[in-house]
Amino acid sequence: MSLVLPSELVVDRFLPTVRAMLAERLADRGLTQQEIATHLGVTQAAVSQYVAGEGGGDERFRSDPETVATVDRIADGLESGEYDGYDALAELLSLIRTLTDRGPICELHEEAMPELQGVSCDLCVRGLDSELRAERDVLANVRSAARTLGATPGLVAYVPNVGTNVGMALPDPADVTDVAAIPGRIYAMGGRVEIPANPEFGASKHVATAVLAATSVDPGVRGAINVATDDALLEAATDHGLDSLEFDAEYEDRHDHLKRRFDEHGGVPRVAYHRGAFGIEPTTYVYGATALEAAETIASLLETTDS
């Protein structure tokens, strides 16, 4: 793991870009290179490079509307004399706070530390609280589940045409935004399972709805995976002593239909499936207390079917 503070990105990526942008704008307003150097706290040689377009910088900041507007405002203030160094600093500090909250600095931070994807802005803005810890734990669990699926022999044969996904809800979820899943779903390509991205909250309405239906009946069931329905898989579930339930493929609301069937069944089964209908692929949901538990259940079932 590479430990990177957002302040490092401010110094290494944001500040050089903003200085170059300010130098260019102040030069356009007629200030001399020495005057610009005094305002920016750099050497005249550095200003010469900035003005010549050799200062580089990160294009994300150069094209960010908030950054552009702030730099223009500072340049106007310094040129007119309405701003001094204190005013310019206040503007930049306010901009940094904005860009750290789901802005370019946040994006750079996630790239530098992939472990923060989905939570880094909250971490910087809110600090590490209990809710953020729960979100991080769920994301980590779904990542582990996805890796388990990717390494499961034979899974590719059970990936539906619409793709597979794995999801897990936060405790006491309210809606699909409280369920983490893989954006774009997990799909089969070239005889192998492809996982296109790290999990995010609200990334999948399909599997999230199935998870929410389960948690509404049993709060201890927070993970689910959808795969193609197959007799060999269902027989393996029976051999493993897993509770199974068939439900109707044609429904207006998946959440309400599944919840009703679970209530009628007396609880959430480990395996819930339908055999499809016109234009509807046969689908099986494998449930678990967590996403990883559901993934490990599928791996165990497929090991039996492959033997």
C-alpha positions in Angstrom: 0.0 0.0 0.0 1.2 3.5 -0.8 0.3 5.9 1.9 -0.5 9.3 0.3 -1.9 12.3 2.1 -4.2 14.7 0.1 -1.9 17.5 1.1 0.9 15.9 -0.8 -1.3 16.0 -4.0 -2.1 19.7 -3.3 1.7 20.5 -3.1 2.8 18.2 -6.0 -0.1 18.5 -8.5 -2.5 21.3 -7.6 -0.1 24.2 -6.6 2.2 24.0 -9.6 -0.8 23.9 -11.9 -2.5 26.9 -10.2 0.8 28.9 -10.2 1.2 28.3 -13.9 -2.4 29.3 -14.6 -2.0 32.4 -12.5 1.3 33.4 -14.2 -0.3 33.0 -17.6 -3.3 35.2 -16.7 -1.3 37.8 -14.9 1.0 38.1 -17.9 -2.0 38.5 -20.1 -3.1 41.4 -17.9 0.2 43.1 -18.5 2.2 42.4 -15.3 5.9 42.0 -15.6 7.6 38.6 -14.9 9.2 40.1 -11.7 5.8 41.4 -10.5 4.3 37.9 -11.1 7.2 36.2 -9.4 6.6 38.4 -6.3 2.9 37.7 -6.2 3.4 33.9 -6.6 6.5 33.5 -4.4 8.6 31.9 -7.1 11.6 32.9 -9.1 11.5 35.0 -12.3 13.0 32.0 -14.1 10.0 29.9 -13.0 7.6 32.6 -14.2 9.4 32.7 -17.6 8.7 28.9 -17.9 5.1 29.3 -16.9 4.5 32.1 -19.4 6.2 30.1 -22.1 3.8 27.2 -21.5 6.6 25.0 -20.1 5.2 24.9 -16.5 3.1 21.8 -17.2 0.4 21.0 -14.6 -2.5 18.6 -14.4 -5.2 19.0 -17.0 -7.9 18.1 -14.6 -7.3 21.3 -12.7 -6.9 23.4 -15.8 -10.3 22.3 -17.1 -12.1 22.3 -13.8 -14.7 25.1 -13.7 -14.2 25.9 -10.0 -10.4 26.2 -10.5 -10.7 28.3 -13.6 -13.1 30.7 -12.0 -11.0 31.0 -8.8 -7.8 31.6 -10.8 -9.5 34.3 -12.9 -10.9 36.0 -9.8 -7.4 36.0 -8.1 -5.7 37.3 -11.2 -8.3 40.1 -11.5 -7.9 41.0 -7.8 -4.1 41.0 -7.9 -4.0 43.0 -11.1 -6.4 45.7 -9.8 -4.9 45.8 -6.4 -8.1 44.7 -4.7 -6.4 41.4 -3.6 -3.3 41.0 -1.6 -1.6 37.7 -0.6 -4.0 37.1 2.2 -7.0 37.4 -0.1 -5.4 35.1 -2.7 -4.6 32.5 -0.1 -8.1 32.6 1.3 -9.5 31.9 -2.2 -7.1 29.0 -2.8 -7.8 27.4 0.6 -11.5 27.6 -0.1 -10.9 26.0 -3.5 -8.9 23.2 -2.1 -11.7 22.3 0.3 -14.1 22.2 -2.6 -11.8 20.1 -4.8 -11.2 17.6 -1.9 -14.9 17.0 -1.6 -15.6 14.8 -4.7 -13.4 17.0 -7.0 -10.1 16.5 -8.9 -8.1 16.2 -5.7 -10.4 13.5 -4.5 -10.0 11.7 -7.9 -6.2 12.0 -7.7 -6.2 10.7 -4.1 -8.3 7.6 -5.2 -5.8 6.9 -8.0 -2.9 7.2 -5.6 -4.6 5.0 -3.0 -7.1 2.5 -4.7 -8.1 1.4 -1.2 -9.9 4.7 -0.8 -12.1 4.3 -3.9 -15.7 5.1 -2.9 -14.8 6.6 0.5 -11.8 8.9 0.2 -13.7 12.1 -0.1 -15.8 11.2 2.9 -12.6 10.3 4.8 -11.0 13.7 4.0 -14.1 15.7 4.7 -15.7 13.8 7.6 -12.9 11.9 9.2 -13.0 8.2 10.1 -16.4 7.8 11.8 -18.4 4.6 12.5 -20.6 5.1 9.3 -17.5 5.5 7.1 -15.9 2.4 8.7 -19.0 0.4 7.9 -18.9 1.6 4.3 -15.2 0.7 4.0 -15.9 -2.8 5.5 -18.7 -3.4 3.0 -16.6 -2.3 0.0 -13.7 -4.5 1.1 -16.1 -7.5 1.5 -17.5 -7.0 -2.0 -14.0 -6.7 -3.4 -13.0 -10.0 -1.7 -16.2 -11.6 -3.0 -15.5 -10.4 -6.6 -11.9 -11.8 -6.4 -13.3 -15.1 -5.2 -15.7 -15.3 -8.1 -12.9 -14.4 -10.5 -10.9 -17.3 -9.2 -13.7 -19.8 -9.2 -13.3 -22.5 -11.8 -16.3 -23.0 -14.0 -18.1 -19.8 -13.0 -17.9 -18.5 -16.6 -20.6 -21.1 -17.6 -23.0 -19.6 -15.0 -22.6 -15.9 -16.0 -25.9 -14.8 -17.6 -26.0 -12.8 -20.8 -26.9 -9.7 -18.7 -23.9 -10.4 -16.5 -23.4 -11.4 -12.9 -23.0 -9.1 -9.9 -22.3 -9.4 -6.3 -23.7 -6.9 -3.8 -23.7 -6.3 0.0 -25.8 -3.8 2.0 -24.9 -1.6 4.9 -26.6 -2.4 8.2 -30.2 -1.1 8.1 -30.1 -0.1 4.4 -32.7 2.4 3.1 -32.4 2.1 -0.7 -30.1 0.9 -3.5 -27.5 3.6 -2.6 -26.8 1.6 0.6 -25.8 -1.5 -1.4 -22.3 -1.8 -2.8 -21.8 -3.8 -6.1 -19.5 -3.9 -9.2 -20.2 -1.1 -11.7 -21.0 -2.5 -15.1 -21.5 -6.0 -13.7 -19.2 -9.0 -13.9 -19.1 -10.6 -17.4 -17.6 -13.5 -19.3 -15.1 -12.8 -22.0 -12.8 -15.2 -23.8 -13.6 -18.0 -21.5 -12.8 -16.1 -18.3 -14.6 -13.9 -15.8 -13.9 -10.1 -16.1 -14.4 -7.8 -13.2 -14.4 -4.3 -14.7 -14.1 -2.0 -11.7 -13.9 -1.8 -7.9 -17.2 -1.9 -6.0 -19.2 1.3 -5.5 -22.4 2.0 -3.6 -25.5 2.4 -5.8 -23.7 0.6 -8.7 -26.3 -2.1 -9.4 -30.1 -1.7 -9.0 -30.6 -5.4 -10.1 -28.7 -7.2 -7.3 -29.3 -4.4 -4.8 -33.1 -4.9 -5.1 -32.6 -8.6 -4.4 -30.4 -7.8 -1.4 -32.9 -5.2 0.0 -35.7 -7.7 -0.3 -33.7 -10.2 1.8 -32.6 -7.7 4.5 -36.2 -6.5 4.9 -37.1 -10.0 6.0 -33.9 -11.0 7.7 -31.4 -8.2 8.6 -28.7 -10.8 9.0 -28.7 -11.6 5.2 -26.9 -8.7 3.5 -25.1 -10.3 0.6 -26.3 -11.8 -2.7 -25.0 -12.9 -6.1 -27.0 -13.5 -9.3 -26.0 -16.4 -11.7 -27.8 -18.3 -14.4 -30.3 -20.9 -13.2 -29.0 -24.5 -13.8 -30.3 -27.8 -12.6 -26.8 -29.0 -11.7 -26.3 -26.0 -9.5 -29.7 -26.5 -7.8 -29.0 -30.2 -7.3 -25.6 -29.2 -5.7 -27.5 -26.8 -3.4 -29.8 -29.6 -2.3 -26.8 -32.0 -1.8 -25.2 -29.3 0.4 -28.4 -29.0 2.5 -29.1 -25.4 1.4 -32.6 -24.1 1.6 -33.9 -23.3 -1.9 -37.0 -21.4 -3.1 -38.5 -21.0 -6.6 -40.2 -17.7 -7.4 -42.1 -16.4 -10.4 -40.0 -14.9 -13.2 -42.8 -12.4 -14.2 -43.3 -9.7 -11.6 -43.9 -6.0 -11.6 -41.6 -5.2 -8.7 -38.7 -7.6 -7.9 -38.3 -6.3 -4.3 -42.0 -6.7 -3.4 -42.3 -10.1 -5.1 -39.2 -11.5 -3.4 -40.2 -10.1 0.0 -43.6 -11.7 -0.3 -42.2 -15.0 -1.3 -39.6 -14.9 1.5 -42.4 -14.1 4.0 -44.5 -17.0 2.7 -41.4 -19.2 3.0 -40.8 -18.2 6.5 -37.4 -16.6 5.9 -34.7 -15.9 3.3 -33.4 -19.1 1.6 -29.8 -19.5 0.7 -30.8 -20.0 -2.9 -33.8 -18.3 -4.7 -34.4 -19.0 -8.4 -36.7 -18.7 -11.3 -36.7 -20.5 -14.6 -37.2 -17.6 -16.9 -40.0 -16.4 -19.1 -40.4 -14.8 -22.5 -37.5 -12.3 -22.8 -36.4 -13.1 -19.2 -33.3 -15.1 -18.5 -33.5 -17.8 -15.8 -31.9 -16.3 -12.7 -30.7 -17.7 -9.4 -29.7 -15.6 -6.4 -27.3 -17.0 -3.9 -27.6 -15.3 -0.5 -25.2 -15.0 2.4 -24.7 -12.9 5.6 -22.0 -11.1 3.5 -21.1 -10.9 -0.2 -18.0 -13.0 0.5 -20.1 -15.7 2.2 -22.3 -15.8 -0.9 -19.3 -16.1 -3.2 -17.8 -18.8 -1.2 -21.1 -20.7 -1.3 -21.1 -20.5 -5.1 -17.5 -21.7 -5.3 -18.4 -24.6 -3.1 -21.4 -25.5 -5.2 -19.5 -25.3 -8.5 -16.7 -27.5 -7.1 -19.4 -30.2 -6.6 -20.9 -29.7 -10.0 -17.4 -29.9 -11.7 -16.4 -33.1 -9.8 
